[in-house]
Amino acid sequence: GNLLGGAVWFDVVFGTLATLLAGLATRHLRSRPALAAAMPVLFNGMIVGPVVYLAYVRAPGAPVQVGLLLSTMFTVALGEAVVCYVLGLPLLRLMRRLPPELLK
């Protein structure tokens, strides 16, 4: 989807890497849902945040503005936190209450 939408190559590569690492870490921590939900927040904030800054915020050739870089990383992580904690964990709790035959 990113390639078709005109994303830069390193957004595709590093975004995919962030998703893979977050998925593996989440699976490893699946017995601790609150901690597992932090993995996409962490990996996307630390990997995708700088990619967004470098590819879409910073003007080509302009010096890196550390405050703006950190702000971009924070907003990416915040968005992930909202999705994972406000939507994801309640949905997980709801799904665990459903009868198994409904989840097939």
Buried (B, 14 or more C-beta within 10 A) or exposed (E): EEEEEEBBEEBBEBBEBBBEBBEEBBEEBEEEBEEBBBBBBBBBBBBBBBBBBBBEBBEEEEEEEEEEBEBBBEEBBEBBBEBBBEEBBEEEEEEEEEEEEEEE
